[in-house]
């Protein structure tokens, strides 16, 4: 399994957080929130979604047409098992990095929500 790039991690995390409400516009908004203060181009999000679907990390389907969208469907996304596994491994790596940086540079603290 290839390791995920940082932007792929952010997009997968957005899909995870949005659950059943994960479609293009909401994913882009969540990616912007997660990557703040960096901006994320909408095209980059869609290109990443396509690439991750090709890799089998996510899957997508079209919803029923909606009145708000003039009878057009939304493409929804969900994480597949391979995507969840890759995201967990990325999180473990990030945690190891965080702990090493905190030990050596100090001044960092993070507590899991809950």
N, C-alpha and C positions, 0 to 999 in steps of 0.2 A: 504494500500500500504506500502510495506517495504521501509525503507530509503535505499539510495544507499551508498555503501562503497566508499571510496575515489578513489580506482582504477576504479570502475565502473563509477564514475563521469568523470574521465579522459578519459576513453574509449568512453563514450557517447559524450563527448565534442569533441573528435577527429572525430567521425562520423558526428556530426553536422557541424563541420568546413569543412570537406571534401566534404560534400553534395554528388553529383553523382559520385565522385571519391573515395568513401569509400569502400575499399576492404582490405584484410589482410595486404599486404605489406605497403600500404599507411597509414592504421590505426596504425600499429606498429610504423612507422616513426613519425607520429603526436603525439602518446602517448609518445614517447621518448622526443620529443620536449617540450610537455606540462609538463612532470614530471622532466625535467632537474633540477639538475644534477643527479637525480636517473636514473638508467637504468631499462628498462622493458623487461623481457624475452618474446620472441615471443610466447612461449607456454602459458605464463600467459595471454597474450592478446587473443589468440584463445580460451582458456578455459573460459575467461570472456565473450567473444562474444557468445559462446555456452550457457552459463548460463543465460545471459540476453535475448537470444532468447527464451529459455525455459520459462522464466518469462513473455514473451510477451512485453518486453521493446523495442526490435528491431526485425526486420525481415530481411531475406536474400533471395537472388535469384542468380542463375548462369547466367553469361553473355554468349553471343555467344562465341564459341572457337576463340582464337586469334592466328595469325601466330607467334607473338613474344613468345608465351607460348607453341609452338609446338603443336597447335591444342587443347590446354586445355582451359577450361572456368575459369573465375574468379568468386569467391563468393563475391557479393556486399552486403552492409548492409545499412539499413536506420532506423531511429528512428521512433517508433510508438507513438501514442498519449500518451499512458501510460508512455513511456520512456521520452517524452518531459515534461510531468507533473512532473515526479520524478526529472528530471534534474533542472527544474525551482525551485522546492521546495528546492533542495540542494543548489542552487545558493542563494536563499533568506536566508537560514541558514548561509551560508558562509559569506554573506554580514553582517548579524547581528554579527557574530563572529569577522569579520574584524573591524567593527565599535567599538565594545566593547574593543578589543585589542588596537586599535588606541587611544581611549579615556583614557585608563588606563596605557598604556606603552608609548604612544606618538611615534613620529619619523616615523610613517607610513603615506604614502599618496598614493592615487590611484585616477586616473581620468579616467572615461570611454573614450574609443576612440571616435573620432568624431569631 
